[in-house]
Every structure is written in C-alpha cells, then in structure tokens.
C-alpha cells in the first residue's frame, strides 16, 4: 500500500494494482438463461501444454485464465480489455486469495480468549477447551478448531477507485485488497458488468 495526496491536502491510503491488458480468450452467450460466459487471460508465456495451446490458437499465449458469468459484454474473442473502462470514483469489488498462515491455533485462527494462566492450570493457556458435551458424544460439524489458515478466496466489497493511469497501466484503489504482493486479483464493478484481472 501507499498513500495519495489530494488537492485539498488530505491523505488517502491506496493500493496500486497493475492493470495489464486482458485478452478475451472465450465468449459464449446463453440466450435461454440470459447470461454470457467470458474468459480473460493475462501474463504471456513461451511454454504451454498442448490442450492450453489449442484453446488459445490464434491468440497470445497467456498463462493465467479467469472465467466469469456476466449479463452484458460487447467484446469478441481476441479483443483486448484495458483499464480505461474504469473511472475514478467507481465502486468495485476486489476478489483475491488471502495470504497463507500455515497451521494456526484457535487463538489466532478463531480469536479464542484462551484459558486462565493460574489457579491450577498447566500448559492450557492456548488450548481450545471442551469441543463437545458428554451426552452428545461426537463432535458436531463446523466446530472451530486449529487448522490450516489462509489461502482462501476473499472478496472485499465497495472499494473506491481513486485514480486510473492508462499509460502506466495502474489502478489505485482506496484501502487494502486481499492477497500478497504480486498475486492475481479480480476487479468487478458493483453492477457486475465489467471484469478485470491484475
């Protein structure tokens, strides 16, 4: 993240997103259901396996593909979608994969308070405590326990675009977005009509 100074002197925390041109690799209209399946690709590569190369025949060999279901899309296969469709002040949803935290305990993963540190306790300060009742017997599904944390799809909604630099292919979004630096995120307008990848 960085900060953006406005004309009145106020400071806005922003996240800079690299808005590289997206290649439209697949468009399929479903007239009965009234929606359109769209696939976009980024990150050109020199090596692709035969199935991927056949799917992208006649197009730039991109390595990252994302497919969306939208209600309106006026582009055709092979067209380039650029950052110019986004304007400052627009509200968007940002979808990404959260940072991986590895195997985490219940205090970090679920914000448990832990056990008392005194009054007869021994090595129980960070333990979860009871996980089921005596009469019930088995542990119910969804019981909060220690386990793998992070690397899940996260959607941050209603973020505002501060500025768009089409020449440098940069979009500045107010606030934080999910994922580590350099990860791929999807930008979606609140109407659900425009799609984009970082």
N, C-alpha and C positions, 0 to 999 in steps of 0.2 A: 504494500500500500504506500501511497504518498499523499501529498496534500495539494489542493488547488486554491489559489488566492483569487477571490472575486474582485470586481471593480470597487465595491464598497469597503474592501479591506477584510471581509470575513474569510475564514479558512474552512474548507470543506475536505474531509478525508475521502479520498477516492482510490479506486483500484483501476490500474491501467490494463486493458485487455488488448492483446494483439489480434486485430480483426483481419485475418488473412482472407484473400478471395476464396470463396467456396465454389466448387464445380458441381453443377447439377448432374448427378450420375443416373438418376432413376426418377421417373414421374409416371404414376398410374392413377387414373381417375376412376372412381367408383360412382357411377351415375345413380345406382339404386340407393346407396347409403348416403350420397351427397357429401363425400369427402375425397381428399386427394392424398395419396401416399407419395412422399417426396424423400429422396435420399441425396444428401450433400457429402462432399469429400474434400479433404484438405491434406497438406503435407505430401508433396510429390516425392516419390521414391524411385530407385533404379531397379528394385527387385520386387517382383510379385509372383505368387504362385499361379499356376495355370487357371484355376477357376476364377480368381480375382482379376487376372489379366483379361480373360474372356468377358467378364462382366463389364470391364472398363474399356472395351475395344473402341478405338477411335477417340478416346478421351485422355486427358493427363492421368498418369499412373499415380493415383493418390493412395495413401496407406491408411488413412483414418476415415471411416464412413459412419454416418449417423442418419437414421431414418425417422421421419416424422409423419404424423397424420394431421393435415390441416384442412380448412374449409375453403381457402382461397389461395391460388398460386398461379401466376401468369407467366412463369418461366418454362423453358423447354430443356430437354436433355442436351448437355454440352454448354449451356449458358453459364456465365459467371455471376455469382451473387456477391455484391460488395457491401461495404459498411455504410454507403451513402443512404441506404434505406432507413437508417436510424438517425433520429434528430435529437438535439439537446432538449431536455425536459420530458422526454418519453419515459413511461413506466414500463419496466421489463421484469421478467422472472429469469433468474440465473440458476441453471441446473449443473451440478458437478459432483465429483466423487470426493468425499471428505478425506482428510488426512488419516492414515493408518496409525493406530496407537498400540498395536500388538495385543497381547493378553493382558487385560486390565482387571483389577479387583472391583468389588461392588462400590467402594467409596469413590473411586474415580469414574467408574462407568455409570453408576446409577445415583451418585451423590448420597450414599448412605451415611449416617452420622457416626457409625462405629459403636463399639461397646465402651463402658466406663473403664478408665485406666487404673482404678483402685478397687477396694472393697472385695478382695478375694479373686479378682480377675487375673488370669495368667495367659499371655500370648493370645488374647482375644480382642485386642483393641480395633483391628481392622477386619474382623470376621463378620459375616452377614447375619449371624444369629439363626433362629429357627427358620426352616424352609417349608414346614408343613405341620399340621396338627396331628396329635396322636390318634384320634379317632378316624380321621380322614385316611391316613396311611400314605398313599402315593403322592408325589409332588405334582401339583397342577401345572398345566402347560402355561408358558409365559412367565413363570416365576423368575424374578430378577436375580441373576447370579453373576459371578465372574465369568469372563469370556473374552472373545476377540472384539476389539473396539475399533471403530472407524472403517474406512474404505467402503462406505455405503453411499448410495445416491441421496443427495441433499438438494432441496430446492429453496432458494431464498427469493421471496416474492416482493414485488412492488419496489424495486430499486430504481432510482432516477439516473438517467444519463446526463452527465454534467457537460461534456463536450465530445465531439467526434472530429478526428483528424483523418480525412480520407486519404491524403497524400502519404502520411506515415502509417496508415492502417492501424489506428489506435482509437479505442473507445474507452472513455473514462466513466466509471460507474460510481455513484455515491455509496460509500460503505464497503463492507467486506463481501467477498464471494467465497463459496466453498472450494476446497481443494488446495493442493500445494502449488508452488510456483511452477509454471510451465505445463500444468495439467490442462486438459481439454474441458471447456465448459460450453454449455448451450445457452444462447440468449433467445428468449421468447417474449414477444410483446404481450401486453395484458389481454389484447383481443385474440391472441393465438394465431395471427395471420402470418407473422414473419418469424423465420427461424434463422439461427446463426450458430456458428461454432467458433471458438477461439482457435 
